């Protein structure tokens, strides 16, 4: 079975950036931005659009039909993302 990507494996991400030719001096800023960009993008996409993207990729990725589970996963993921970006904004405003 194919392993799913692990976006939380920072070392793998750094190694991938190096393989892509990212300058060493950019790697830390890119990984730092990634921590903000992921929840930002997910929260802005919203539940419906995120579900549409996941569902549309189903056949391409060889995934089975799991509509109820994916809808719940999208809902929870977007809620997490919104909380993360709100907390970031609050911390930034307080500093």
C-alpha positions as CSV (number, residue, x, y, z in Angstrom):
1,X,0.0,0.0,0.0
2,X,1.3,3.5,-0.9
3,X,2.2,5.7,2.0
4,X,0.4,9.0,2.2
5,X,2.6,12.2,2.4
6,X,3.5,13.3,5.8
7,X,3.4,17.1,5.8
8,X,4.5,17.1,9.5
9,X,7.8,15.5,8.8
10,X,9.9,18.7,8.7
11,X,13.1,16.9,7.8
12,X,11.6,15.3,4.8
13,X,10.2,18.6,3.7
14,X,13.6,20.2,4.1
15,X,15.2,17.4,2.1
16,X,12.6,17.8,-0.7
17,X,13.2,21.5,-0.8
18,X,17.0,20.8,-1.2
19,X,16.3,18.3,-4.0
20,X,14.2,21.0,-5.8
21,X,17.1,23.3,-5.7
22,X,15.8,25.6,-2.9
23,X,18.7,27.7,-1.6
24,X,19.8,26.7,1.9
25,X,19.1,30.2,3.2
26,X,15.5,29.9,2.1
27,X,14.7,26.5,3.7
28,X,14.0,27.7,7.2
29,X,11.7,30.6,6.0
30,X,9.9,28.3,3.6
31,X,9.2,25.7,6.3
32,X,8.1,28.4,8.7
33,X,5.7,29.9,6.2
34,X,4.4,26.4,5.4
35,X,3.2,26.1,9.0
36,X,1.1,29.2,8.4
37,X,0.2,28.7,4.8
38,X,-1.4,25.2,5.3
39,X,-4.0,26.3,7.9
40,X,-4.5,29.6,6.1
41,X,-5.3,27.9,2.7
42,X,-7.5,25.2,4.3
43,X,-9.5,27.8,6.3
44,X,-10.0,30.0,3.2
45,X,-11.1,27.0,1.0
46,X,-13.8,26.1,3.5
47,X,-15.5,22.8,4.0
48,X,-17.4,22.5,0.7
49,X,-14.5,23.4,-1.5
50,X,-12.1,21.2,0.4
51,X,-14.5,18.3,0.1
52,X,-14.9,19.0,-3.6
53,X,-11.1,18.8,-4.1
54,X,-10.8,15.6,-2.1
55,X,-13.7,14.0,-3.8
56,X,-12.6,15.0,-7.3
57,X,-9.1,13.5,-6.6
58,X,-10.7,10.2,-5.5
59,X,-10.3,8.3,-8.8
60,X,-6.9,9.8,-9.6
61,X,-5.5,8.7,-6.2
62,X,-7.3,5.3,-6.2
63,X,-9.4,6.1,-3.2
64,X,-12.7,4.4,-2.4
65,X,-16.0,6.1,-1.8
66,X,-16.1,7.5,1.7
67,X,-18.3,10.6,1.4
68,X,-19.6,10.7,5.0
69,X,-16.1,10.2,6.5
70,X,-14.5,12.8,4.1
71,X,-17.2,15.4,4.8
72,X,-16.6,15.0,8.5
73,X,-12.8,15.1,8.0
74,X,-13.1,18.3,5.9
75,X,-15.3,19.9,8.5
76,X,-12.9,19.1,11.3
77,X,-9.9,20.1,9.3
78,X,-11.3,23.5,8.3
79,X,-12.3,24.1,11.9
80,X,-8.8,23.3,13.1
81,X,-7.4,25.5,10.4
82,X,-9.6,28.4,11.4
83,X,-8.6,28.0,15.0
84,X,-4.9,28.0,14.1
85,X,-5.1,31.1,12.0
86,X,-7.2,32.9,14.6
87,X,-4.8,32.0,17.3
88,X,-1.9,33.1,15.2
89,X,-3.5,36.5,14.4
90,X,-4.3,37.0,18.2
91,X,-0.7,36.2,19.2
92,X,0.6,38.5,16.4
93,X,-1.7,41.4,17.5
94,X,-0.6,40.9,21.1
95,X,3.1,41.1,20.4
